Amino acid sequence: MSSIDFADRYALGGLQPTAEIINLRELSATRVQEDATDEQKLDLVGAYYGLRPDLTWFRDELRKEDLTFSLVTGEREAIIVAAAILGASVAAGDAVSILGLVAGSVQGKRSPTEAVGLVDEARLALKQRAVTNRIPQSIVTPIKHSATPKLAETIEVAADIPQVVAALSKTRGESQESDRVVAKQVTDAVSALNANFNYLREESQILWWLFGEHSRSSGKPFDSLRPAQAALLGGIELGELCTTSYLGPVAAPAVLERVLRSAKKDSKSISLALAVDGLSADLDTLSLEMPLRPGICPVLTALNKAREIGGGGWVQAFESATGLDAHMEFKASELAEQVFYEQLLESAL
């Protein structure tokens, strides 16, 4: 599990369970962390942010060790256990857990009720993993085969036919083993080359897009767009260009700032509703699908609802789906980063 153990998690939450209960929860949590699907991880993120997902499966997992556990009387405890599981997943570098926590905070506009430090852990892990994941893999050369004895010399010293047969069998086995060694070395080298190439291709695509200063979706130059429009298009498109890395480049905020500097100058914050309505003419150019968890990806949800319903009618549907105010305000840089992380999360699922 993560560096903060269950006793500390409970103490931070103001709960004082017995040592037996703590041990039972650790057993359940370890199993859940190892076996949870991506959808279940997002359920835990939703519970952490108070979105009230269906946690029946989580209750059933905890009841395997403790038949007395109830979501009715143990709601706070369930959130604390969920936070402990997410903390362990974040420490292990799980992309869905990291991105879910970062996107779910909506640039700090949504706060958890328990384990508030977990959000900062996720943000730090995102930066660290974005760096370490891009470290080029080493390629071992040259490719070498294992030495095998010379067949002629082996046969010369053989005294009879059975010994010759044995020598041939031994030589064949050593030759096959050598082939396996060479095959593994070649496979490892090609895999490392392929991984390095894919990261280089991703970086090249991002740089050409940034250099071109045009939206890939709408085809419009960024300098013809308002900051909020550039933020939405830039965040989505940068996420789409991250075809290899689940967490994107660590310099993503700087890349998005560069996109916004290309747009028309406007330092004012803008509401999500106005930003989305300002992009109405370009919504059909975007490759959008409704997020798996609307509350965790509110900006993508707003864009989908606006395209589906149109006009201002999407606002009520958005607020019902996410529990958020459609008129909450963002700086252009915040909006770009938010939709970027949402796009990465959807790509990781």
Summary of the structure (lengths in Angstrom):
residues: 349
radius of gyration: 27.0
end to end distance: 23.0
largest distance: 94.7
contacts: 1098
relative contact order: 0.10
helix: 64%
strand: 2%
